[in-house]
Amino acid sequence: MEYTSKLGLYAPAMSAEQVAEQVSRIEKLAVKNRTEEVYKMCYSAIDLTTLNCTDSDASVRAFAEKAVRFGSEFRGIPDVASICVYPLFVDVVGLALGGSNIAITSVAGGFPSSQTFLEVKILEVAMAVESGADEVDIVINVGELLGGEFERMANTVEAIRTEMGDDTVLKVIIESGALKTPQAIRDASLLAMMAGADFVKTSTGKIDVAATPEAAVVMCTAIKDYYEKTGRMVGFKAAGGVRTAEEAALYYTIVETILGEKWLTPRLFRIGASSLANNLLSVIVGRTVKYY
């Protein structure tokens, strides 16, 4: 596919000033969404994440088992959407989840920098899927995007998409904090979708600037424009630095305002988080919760 020419079919990004105005407007709207119903929906959209250098079979197993027991301890609150781990621990999570409806997400493909050989990326993704991953989160090569190597960047995503097949959900991280400008964020989002992404995701959480409302507005606008041209619905995932219930409600409101209510389902809206889960639970039940 000639990605650069297809990118030219889309209008340029909003200016930084226009994005800021959008965020300011949506922040005011978000106040009405600070409700138990919205917080429960946001909890159900969480990819509960452990991506630490100290992770082990034992710690990841215990983490997943807590997610399985959650329903018996917090009745009336839905399960998280998935548990997100390194590829090495996919089978550990699978055994712990048993017949649970919680999905298994694996980061792969050279996470978190994407700075490795294409063959290594494809093999790592294939091994994660073979181990039982339902969903895979990969990262674009940010250097290629910023250097204008759009074809090379998008072809890598396409190659991974092709090798993993259509049965596994592909989330593509654009590392928005490293892209900085609305145009770069928009280009990365559109290229990822053209190359086969099922979700576009803000961040790895491994650099200083992670998810921001500004990046979310640009990304959701790109998703909307892509949907209007192709009819294909692509999801949005905010990840990295989303910690409070109020922040979760803001991202919910960004999706609601730009994309509409049909995107407000875990099938199309996710939040990658760890501490957010406890904070949402604390607000929902009205007491401090440190479950995870």
FENDA-V837165 format. One record per residue. N is the residue number from 1. RES is the residue in one letter. SS is DSSP state (H for helix, E for strand, - for the rest). PSI is psi in whole degrees, 0 to 359 (none if undefined). OMEGA is omega in radians with two decimals (NA if undefined). Layout:
# FENDA-V837165
n:N res:RES ss:SS psi:PSI omega:OMEGA
n:N res:RES ss:SS psi:PSI omega:OMEGA
This chain:
# FENDA-V837165
n:1 res:M ss:- psi:139 omega:3.08
n:2 res:E ss:- psi:91 omega:-3.00
n:3 res:Y ss:H psi:321 omega:-3.08
n:4 res:T ss:H psi:317 omega:3.14
n:5 res:S ss:H psi:323 omega:3.11
n:6 res:K ss:H psi:327 omega:3.09
n:7 res:L ss:H psi:327 omega:-3.13
n:8 res:G ss:- psi:349 omega:3.11
n:9 res:L ss:- psi:348 omega:-3.11
n:10 res:Y ss:- psi:147 omega:3.11
n:11 res:A ss:- psi:156 omega:3.09
n:12 res:P ss:- psi:165 omega:3.11
n:13 res:A ss:- psi:159 omega:2.96
n:14 res:M ss:- psi:158 omega:3.02
n:15 res:S ss:- psi:163 omega:3.09
n:16 res:A ss:H psi:324 omega:3.13
n:17 res:E ss:H psi:319 omega:3.11
n:18 res:Q ss:H psi:321 omega:3.10
n:19 res:V ss:H psi:315 omega:3.14
n:20 res:A ss:H psi:320 omega:3.10
n:21 res:E ss:H psi:318 omega:3.10
n:22 res:Q ss:H psi:314 omega:-3.12
n:23 res:V ss:H psi:316 omega:-3.14
n:24 res:S ss:H psi:318 omega:3.14
n:25 res:R ss:H psi:317 omega:-3.09
n:26 res:I ss:H psi:327 omega:3.07
n:27 res:E ss:H psi:322 omega:3.11
n:28 res:K ss:H psi:320 omega:3.12
n:29 res:L ss:H psi:330 omega:-3.04
n:30 res:A ss:H psi:338 omega:-3.12
n:31 res:V ss:H psi:322 omega:-3.12
n:32 res:K ss:H psi:342 omega:-3.11
n:33 res:N ss:H psi:10 omega:3.06
n:34 res:R ss:- psi:66 omega:-3.06
n:35 res:T ss:- psi:162 omega:3.12
n:36 res:E ss:H psi:320 omega:-3.13
n:37 res:E ss:H psi:314 omega:3.13
n:38 res:V ss:H psi:318 omega:3.14
n:39 res:Y ss:H psi:322 omega:3.09
n:40 res:K ss:H psi:319 omega:3.11
n:41 res:M ss:H psi:317 omega:3.12
n:42 res:C ss:H psi:322 omega:3.10
n:43 res:Y ss:H psi:319 omega:-3.13
n:44 res:S ss:H psi:344 omega:-3.13
n:45 res:A ss:- psi:0 omega:-3.06
n:46 res:I ss:E psi:133 omega:2.82
n:47 res:D ss:E psi:98 omega:-3.05
n:48 res:L ss:E psi:119 omega:-2.82
n:49 res:T ss:E psi:135 omega:2.89
n:50 res:T ss:- psi:111 omega:-3.11
n:51 res:L ss:- psi:64 omega:-3.07
n:52 res:N ss:- psi:152 omega:3.09
n:53 res:C ss:- psi:344 omega:3.13
n:54 res:T ss:- psi:0 omega:3.12
n:55 res:D ss:- psi:145 omega:3.10
n:56 res:S ss:- psi:170 omega:3.08
n:57 res:D ss:H psi:315 omega:-3.07
n:58 res:A ss:H psi:316 omega:-3.09
n:59 res:S ss:H psi:321 omega:3.13
n:60 res:V ss:H psi:320 omega:3.09
n:61 res:R ss:H psi:314 omega:3.14
n:62 res:A ss:H psi:321 omega:3.11
n:63 res:F ss:H psi:312 omega:-3.13
n:64 res:A ss:H psi:322 omega:-3.14
n:65 res:E ss:H psi:326 omega:3.06
n:66 res:K ss:H psi:319 omega:3.12
n:67 res:A ss:H psi:323 omega:3.12
n:68 res:V ss:H psi:321 omega:-3.11
n:69 res:R ss:H psi:348 omega:-2.99
n:70 res:F ss:H psi:313 omega:-3.06
n:71 res:G ss:H psi:328 omega:-3.13
n:72 res:S ss:H psi:341 omega:-3.12
n:73 res:E ss:H psi:336 omega:-3.13
n:74 res:F ss:- psi:78 omega:-3.10
n:75 res:R ss:- psi:142 omega:3.13
n:76 res:G ss:- psi:359 omega:3.09
n:77 res:I ss:- psi:129 omega:-3.08
n:78 res:P ss:- psi:161 omega:3.02
n:79 res:D ss:- psi:161 omega:2.98
n:80 res:V ss:- psi:163 omega:-3.12
n:81 res:A ss:- psi:316 omega:-3.09
n:82 res:S ss:E psi:168 omega:2.97
n:83 res:I ss:E psi:128 omega:-3.04
n:84 res:C ss:E psi:124 omega:-3.06
n:85 res:V ss:E psi:173 omega:2.99
n:86 res:Y ss:E psi:156 omega:-3.08
n:87 res:P ss:H psi:326 omega:-3.10
n:88 res:L ss:H psi:335 omega:-3.02
n:89 res:F ss:H psi:8 omega:-3.11
n:90 res:V ss:H psi:314 omega:-3.11
n:91 res:D ss:H psi:328 omega:3.08
n:92 res:V ss:H psi:315 omega:3.12
n:93 res:V ss:H psi:318 omega:-3.13
n:94 res:G ss:H psi:316 omega:3.12
n:95 res:L ss:H psi:320 omega:-3.13
n:96 res:A ss:H psi:323 omega:-3.09
n:97 res:L ss:H psi:331 omega:-3.13
n:98 res:G ss:- psi:238 omega:-3.12
n:99 res:G ss:- psi:17 omega:-3.13
n:100 res:S ss:- psi:154 omega:3.08
n:101 res:N ss:- psi:6 omega:3.08
n:102 res:I ss:- psi:130 omega:-3.13
n:103 res:A ss:E psi:162 omega:3.07
n:104 res:I ss:E psi:121 omega:3.07
n:105 res:T ss:E psi:135 omega:3.04
n:106 res:S ss:E psi:132 omega:2.87
n:107 res:V ss:E psi:150 omega:-3.11
n:108 res:A ss:- psi:185 omega:3.08
n:109 res:G ss:- psi:36 omega:3.12
n:110 res:G ss:- psi:21 omega:3.08
n:111 res:F ss:- psi:139 omega:0.10
n:112 res:P ss:- psi:1 omega:-3.01
n:113 res:S ss:- psi:340 omega:-3.07
n:114 res:S ss:- psi:15 omega:-3.08
n:115 res:Q ss:- psi:69 omega:3.05
n:116 res:T ss:- psi:179 omega:-3.07
n:117 res:F ss:- psi:145 omega:3.13
n:118 res:L ss:H psi:320 omega:-3.12
n:119 res:E ss:H psi:324 omega:3.11
n:120 res:V ss:H psi:318 omega:3.12
n:121 res:K ss:H psi:312 omega:-3.11
n:122 res:I ss:H psi:317 omega:-3.13
n:123 res:L ss:H psi:318 omega:-3.13
n:124 res:E ss:H psi:318 omega:3.09
n:125 res:V ss:H psi:315 omega:-3.14
n:126 res:A ss:H psi:320 omega:3.14
n:127 res:M ss:H psi:324 omega:3.09
n:128 res:A ss:H psi:317 omega:3.13
n:129 res:V ss:H psi:317 omega:3.11
n:130 res:E ss:H psi:327 omega:3.14
n:131 res:S ss:H psi:347 omega:3.08
n:132 res:G ss:- psi:9 omega:3.13
n:133 res:A ss:- psi:131 omega:3.05
n:134 res:D ss:- psi:333 omega:-3.07
n:135 res:E ss:E psi:146 omega:-3.14
n:136 res:V ss:E psi:131 omega:3.09
n:137 res:D ss:E psi:117 omega:3.10
n:138 res:I ss:E psi:170 omega:-3.12
n:139 res:V ss:E psi:138 omega:3.01
n:140 res:I ss:- psi:161 omega:2.97
n:141 res:N ss:- psi:102 omega:-3.05
n:142 res:V ss:H psi:322 omega:3.14
n:143 res:G ss:H psi:321 omega:3.10
n:144 res:E ss:H psi:317 omega:3.14
n:145 res:L ss:H psi:311 omega:-3.10
n:146 res:L ss:H psi:333 omega:3.12
n:147 res:G ss:- psi:4 omega:3.12
n:148 res:G ss:- psi:11 omega:3.13
n:149 res:E ss:- psi:63 omega:-3.03
n:150 res:F ss:H psi:318 omega:-3.11
n:151 res:E ss:H psi:315 omega:-3.11
n:152 res:R ss:H psi:316 omega:-3.13
n:153 res:M ss:H psi:311 omega:-3.08
n:154 res:A ss:H psi:325 omega:3.12
n:155 res:N ss:H psi:328 omega:3.09
n:156 res:T ss:H psi:314 omega:3.10
n:157 res:V ss:H psi:317 omega:3.14
n:158 res:E ss:H psi:319 omega:-3.14
n:159 res:A ss:H psi:318 omega:3.11
n:160 res:I ss:H psi:315 omega:3.10
n:161 res:R ss:H psi:315 omega:-3.11
n:162 res:T ss:H psi:316 omega:-3.09
n:163 res:E ss:H psi:327 omega:-3.06
n:164 res:M ss:H psi:346 omega:3.13
n:165 res:G ss:- psi:180 omega:-3.03
n:166 res:D ss:- psi:351 omega:-3.06
n:167 res:D ss:- psi:343 omega:-3.13
n:168 res:T ss:- psi:134 omega:-3.14
n:169 res:V ss:E psi:130 omega:3.12
n:170 res:L ss:E psi:117 omega:3.04
n:171 res:K ss:E psi:130 omega:-3.09
n:172 res:V ss:E psi:119 omega:-3.13
n:173 res:I ss:E psi:127 omega:-3.13
n:174 res:I ss:- psi:355 omega:-3.10
n:175 res:E ss:- psi:62 omega:-3.00
n:176 res:S ss:H psi:329 omega:-3.14
n:177 res:G ss:H psi:337 omega:3.10
n:178 res:A ss:H psi:344 omega:-3.10
n:179 res:L ss:H psi:326 omega:2.96
n:180 res:K ss:- psi:308 omega:-3.03
n:181 res:T ss:- psi:150 omega:3.07
n:182 res:P ss:H psi:322 omega:-3.11
n:183 res:Q ss:H psi:317 omega:3.14
n:184 res:A ss:H psi:320 omega:3.12
n:185 res:I ss:H psi:318 omega:3.12
n:186 res:R ss:H psi:314 omega:3.14
n:187 res:D ss:H psi:313 omega:-3.12
n:188 res:A ss:H psi:318 omega:-3.13
n:189 res:S ss:H psi:312 omega:-3.12
n:190 res:L ss:H psi:317 omega:3.13
n:191 res:L ss:H psi:318 omega:3.12
n:192 res:A ss:H psi:317 omega:3.13
n:193 res:M ss:H psi:316 omega:3.11
n:194 res:M ss:H psi:327 omega:-3.09
n:195 res:A ss:- psi:356 omega:3.02
n:196 res:G ss:- psi:9 omega:3.13
n:197 res:A ss:- psi:139 omega:3.00
n:198 res:D ss:- psi:334 omega:3.05
n:199 res:F ss:E psi:149 omega:2.83
n:200 res:V ss:E psi:137 omega:-2.98
n:201 res:K ss:E psi:141 omega:-3.04
n:202 res:T ss:- psi:307 omega:-2.79
n:203 res:S ss:- psi:160 omega:3.00
n:204 res:T ss:- psi:338 omega:-3.01
n:205 res:G ss:- psi:8 omega:-3.07
n:206 res:K ss:- psi:4 omega:3.02
n:207 res:I ss:- psi:170 omega:-2.99
n:208 res:D ss:- psi:317 omega:-3.12
n:209 res:V ss:- psi:117 omega:-3.11
n:210 res:A ss:- psi:227 omega:-3.13
n:211 res:A ss:- psi:139 omega:3.01
n:212 res:T ss:- psi:151 omega:3.06
n:213 res:P ss:H psi:326 omega:3.14
n:214 res:E ss:H psi:313 omega:3.11
n:215 res:A ss:H psi:320 omega:-3.14
n:216 res:A ss:H psi:319 omega:3.12
n:217 res:V ss:H psi:315 omega:-3.14
n:218 res:V ss:H psi:316 omega:-3.10
n:219 res:M ss:H psi:316 omega:3.14
n:220 res:C ss:H psi:325 omega:3.07
n:221 res:T ss:H psi:320 omega:3.09
n:222 res:A ss:H psi:319 omega:3.10
n:223 res:I ss:H psi:316 omega:3.12
n:224 res:K ss:H psi:313 omega:-3.13
n:225 res:D ss:H psi:320 omega:3.11
n:226 res:Y ss:H psi:317 omega:3.12
n:227 res:Y ss:H psi:318 omega:-3.12
n:228 res:E ss:H psi:331 omega:3.13
n:229 res:K ss:H psi:327 omega:-2.97
n:230 res:T ss:H psi:338 omega:-3.05
n:231 res:G ss:- psi:3 omega:-3.14
n:232 res:R ss:- psi:127 omega:-3.13
n:233 res:M ss:- psi:121 omega:3.12
n:234 res:V ss:- psi:139 omega:-3.09
n:235 res:G ss:E psi:167 omega:3.09
n:236 res:F ss:E psi:135 omega:3.08
n:237 res:K ss:E psi:122 omega:3.01
n:238 res:A ss:E psi:131 omega:-3.11
n:239 res:A ss:E psi:143 omega:3.11
n:240 res:G ss:- psi:106 omega:3.05
n:241 res:G ss:- psi:4 omega:3.07
n:242 res:V ss:- psi:105 omega:-2.97
n:243 res:R ss:- psi:326 omega:-3.01
n:244 res:T ss:- psi:159 omega:3.09
n:245 res:A ss:H psi:321 omega:-3.14
n:246 res:E ss:H psi:321 omega:3.09
n:247 res:E ss:H psi:319 omega:3.10
n:248 res:A ss:H psi:317 omega:3.13
n:249 res:A ss:H psi:327 omega:3.10
n:250 res:L ss:H psi:315 omega:3.12
n:251 res:Y ss:H psi:322 omega:3.04
n:252 res:Y ss:H psi:315 omega:-3.09
n:253 res:T ss:H psi:325 omega:3.06
n:254 res:I ss:H psi:313 omega:3.12
n:255 res:V ss:H psi:314 omega:-3.14
n:256 res:E ss:H psi:315 omega:-3.05
n:257 res:T ss:H psi:317 omega:-3.04
n:258 res:I ss:H psi:319 omega:-3.03
n:259 res:L ss:- psi:334 omega:3.10
n:260 res:G ss:- psi:169 omega:-3.02
n:261 res:E ss:H psi:333 omega:-3.10
n:262 res:K ss:H psi:346 omega:3.05
n:263 res:W ss:H psi:352 omega:-3.05
n:264 res:L ss:- psi:65 omega:3.11
n:265 res:T ss:- psi:148 omega:3.11
n:266 res:P ss:- psi:344 omega:3.09
n:267 res:R ss:- psi:338 omega:-3.06
n:268 res:L ss:- psi:356 omega:-3.13
n:269 res:F ss:E psi:124 omega:3.13
n:270 res:R ss:E psi:156 omega:3.00
n:271 res:I ss:E psi:121 omega:3.08
n:272 res:G ss:E psi:120 omega:-3.00
n:273 res:A ss:E psi:165 omega:2.98
n:274 res:S ss:- psi:295 omega:-3.11
n:275 res:S ss:H psi:334 omega:-3.14
n:276 res:L ss:H psi:324 omega:-3.10
n:277 res:A ss:H psi:310 omega:3.12
n:278 res:N ss:H psi:321 omega:-3.11
n:279 res:N ss:H psi:320 omega:3.06
n:280 res:L ss:H psi:316 omega:3.13
n:281 res:L ss:H psi:320 omega:-3.14
n:282 res:S ss:H psi:318 omega:3.14
n:283 res:V ss:H psi:320 omega:-3.10
n:284 res:I ss:H psi:315 omega:-3.06
n:285 res:V ss:H psi:349 omega:3.06
n:286 res:G ss:- psi:24 omega:3.06
n:287 res:R ss:- psi:162 omega:-3.13
n:288 res:T ss:- psi:125 omega:3.14
n:289 res:V ss:- psi:131 omega:3.03
n:290 res:K ss:- psi:63 omega:-3.06
n:291 res:Y ss:- psi:317 omega:-3.11
n:292 res:Y ss:- psi:none omega:NA
